[in-house]
């Protein structure tokens, strides 16, 4: 059966996400060393520790987990919107990001709220400045767009994911876009796939999903009974999950030939 539509994940599929966040933290660690004389490797380890710990213990955890908002994103997202969940997240995250860097500094016997605020602002600015595309993203979309409908299915906060899309310059390639936070449903739930497919006017058995997450992209595609679930294996950020993709690729350039053979 021919493939009519290809659904793409965004973070670490079309744009670099995890590596950029790590680079922004590394830059923040260097600033912390200049401001307070802290040891950078310890700073990075503690930033991951406290960032994840405070994120999990926070009052918004159930929401961010279900929508797919990482602790890294809570360190730089604005979370605009009038939904109660977003209002709560916006207010909490402002204190969260300073609290994380305060805890990291205190771990090295530095108590400096002003420095913590500067570090929080620096991370946010660096995370935006360092944003970049995955290799072959544009070339792949250009090739596929000639013969298929192209859609984007991404978990995350509405404004932050839309900001990423705008910054990437890829928005014009998509026939439809679904952001989990705009629907209150995130991958791997089949419903978010069904919403997007309905907008495209394409049946599940004529659509393919491409993404880097086994637990969200691949499991979701299987739940929605798509024709194929294609796992983009990103070196250094592979997940270990009991989910089996139909196909595994190591670069976006492999997709056109793969889809042609389905």
Secondary structure, 3 states (H helix, E strand, C coil): CCCCEEEECCECCCECCHHHHHHHHHHHHHHHHHHHCCCHHHHHHHHHHHHHHHHHHCCCHHHHHHHCCCHHHHCCCCCCCCCHHHHHHHHHHHHHHHHHHHHHHHCCCCCCHHHHHHHHHHHHHHHHHCCCECCCHHHHHHHHHCCCEEEEEECCCHHHHHHHHHHHCCHHHCCEEEEHHHHCCCCCCHHHHHHHHHHHCCCHHHEEEEECCHHHHHHHHHHCCCCEEEEECCCCCCCCCCCCCCEEECCHHHHHHHHHCC
